Structure formats: structure tokens, C-alpha cells
């Protein structure tokens, strides 16, 4: 049951909505989500914990019903026709569950038998994730990164076209993160579609071809990584005397210029205006950021007005900076001190699925 509009897309959602009942009332986890994941390559599904990523994935996999909206995987409407497409999908949504005293090979053999996959496939997938030499070792002897790679191997038993990984690098050390990152990139290079959800934007930026950035359960931006990063132009850090006057000159020339060391407090705007219009009172060297202009243009524009740059450093905007720009004024939850990564928020206490009544731990 293919849908013409979904041609070339691995996942499409329209108007997806999901709410939970909590002791404080109803909480909207996903609201009007329009998600497009192209077939092939790595797609980063990005946003802070609490933005609705895991809730969306659970709905796609038929683990939690949507309140409203539509979902398609490879043009097939789900969850209505999920059995028709489920063999093309492999997913890791929660911590992998394996028998700790069994070897990696034995764990996968049992899983292969359960899903009707030939045993020969076990050795192939272990080699594919770089665990062939550790096939006889017990699961409990594995590092966290190896356990995660074994979970990926389990998803590959059916040779799926779409792989969905929910926060696959959580809790891993830098070496483990690097291993998982390279594994996902390799899987995509083999022709598969890899959807990876994460709140660590800089990490996903290294491997993603396309991304969707969400906040409070709705898409804020999506498209190719190159297009999103390049949309605002190159950012240049400029060191110059009379920074207030420099900001005014550059803005008059049509460039987006900001004073990097902005004054704080209620009089911040007034202080900036005063500095911009009274260059004689603005004698100290300051730092600016300028977007949408080449370094040579900046230097020439200021030089023509008698201001000579002392520092000129171009830099590329990253996904994290783009996300922060997109979410200004969105009212996203502030980071909770109990979460050391600085992105998390505590799950809503006693949150329940409004459709099933099942208690949840909070959307991610």
C-alpha cells in the first residue's frame, strides 16, 4: 500500500500528536509533528531530552498509539499495516536485553531461531559490527560500547533497510562513542537508512547526511546538514577597536553583526546603543561576530571607515548553535541539575499514556 507522496522517503509523518496524563494534568509530548526522513544515509533526529524523540519512535514502531496524525514507513501506513513492513525495520529503543552468561554468538543464535533467521547470519552480523573475534565471549564481559554493537548486530539479523537507534551513545566513553559512530556511518554507506535520535548535536553532526531538529514535540528545522549549517552563512569573529562603531558600520553595510561581549542587565540595550553611536567613548578593543560576509568584505568595509581589524577568524556554525538559535523564545524546559549532560529534564511523575493508561517515564 505505497503512497506516491512518500516516494524516496523512508519515514513520513504528518500532524502526529501524542499526549500523556500526569498528576498535574495533560502533557503534550508530540504536537503536529511533520517528519521527513529520506531513504538512504544517516538522518539525525535531534532535540533535548523531553522533546518527543522516543515517543515518536515508539509510535512509529507500534509500541505506543498516536492520538492523531499519520505515519508511513517506506510508503506503508503504520501501525495499520506494520506487519507488511516490519521485516524491513530494525530498532534499538531501550537498553539491549541479552543473557549475561551466554556468549554473544549464543545470544544471537537464540534470537535468530525466534525470528526465523538462518544461523549462518549470526556470524555475518558479528563480523559486520566488528565483534567476530569476541563471538565466544560472554555478554557480561563486554564493555558498554561492545554491548551496544551487539544490539546493533541483533537488529541486522533480518537485513533491514531501515535502522532506528534511540540515543545509542548514552553512557559510553569517547572510544565507545567513536565505535558506534563509525558503525552507523558504515551501515548507511552500505545503502541502508539509519535514523539516530540524540540530544548530542555535535556528535551526530559528524556522521549525519540529513537532520530534523525538534523542540517541544514539533519540527523546528529539517533538511541536509550542509544546507542547515550554510543557511546563515559563515560566521567571522572580528577583533577591532571601537567595537560599538564597528557594529553600526557593519550593520549599515547590510551585515549581521553582534557584539560578542554583550553587556548584561536591564540597561544592556541602552549600553549597546550608546557604544554604537559614540565611538569616541568606545576606545577599547572588542570582539564582534559577523554572519553573512566574507573576511575580506569585513576588513574592507571597516578599513574604509578608518577602523582596522586586529583579529579575523572565520568559523562554521554547528548544529548546536543552530538549535540554540531556533529555540530562543520557544520556552523549552531548562536543564535539570540532576542531569550531568546539561540537556535533560526529569520525567513527569506518574505520567500515563492517554490512550492506553500505561505509565510512562517521560518522553525523550
Secondary structure as GFF3:
##gff-version 3
##sequence-region A 1 364
A	DSSP	three_ten_helix	4	6	.	.	.	ID=ss1
A	DSSP	beta_strand	9	22	.	.	.	ID=ss2
A	DSSP	beta_strand	25	38	.	.	.	ID=ss3
A	DSSP	beta_strand	41	46	.	.	.	ID=ss4
A	DSSP	alpha_helix	53	60	.	.	.	ID=ss5
A	DSSP	beta_strand	68	73	.	.	.	ID=ss6
A	DSSP	beta_strand	76	78	.	.	.	ID=ss7
A	DSSP	alpha_helix	82	85	.	.	.	ID=ss8
A	DSSP	three_ten_helix	86	88	.	.	.	ID=ss9
A	DSSP	beta_strand	89	92	.	.	.	ID=ss10
A	DSSP	alpha_helix	104	115	.	.	.	ID=ss11
A	DSSP	alpha_helix	120	128	.	.	.	ID=ss12
A	DSSP	three_ten_helix	132	134	.	.	.	ID=ss13
A	DSSP	three_ten_helix	139	141	.	.	.	ID=ss14
A	DSSP	alpha_helix	144	155	.	.	.	ID=ss15
A	DSSP	beta_strand	162	166	.	.	.	ID=ss16
A	DSSP	alpha_helix	174	189	.	.	.	ID=ss17
A	DSSP	beta_strand	193	198	.	.	.	ID=ss18
A	DSSP	alpha_helix	201	205	.	.	.	ID=ss19
A	DSSP	beta_strand	210	215	.	.	.	ID=ss20
A	DSSP	beta_strand	218	224	.	.	.	ID=ss21
A	DSSP	alpha_helix	225	230	.	.	.	ID=ss22
A	DSSP	beta_strand	235	241	.	.	.	ID=ss23
A	DSSP	alpha_helix	243	252	.	.	.	ID=ss24
A	DSSP	beta_strand	256	259	.	.	.	ID=ss25
A	DSSP	alpha_helix	268	277	.	.	.	ID=ss26
A	DSSP	three_ten_helix	279	281	.	.	.	ID=ss27
A	DSSP	beta_strand	285	291	.	.	.	ID=ss28
A	DSSP	alpha_helix	295	303	.	.	.	ID=ss29
A	DSSP	beta_strand	309	315	.	.	.	ID=ss30
A	DSSP	alpha_helix	319	327	.	.	.	ID=ss31
A	DSSP	beta_strand	352	353	.	.	.	ID=ss32
###
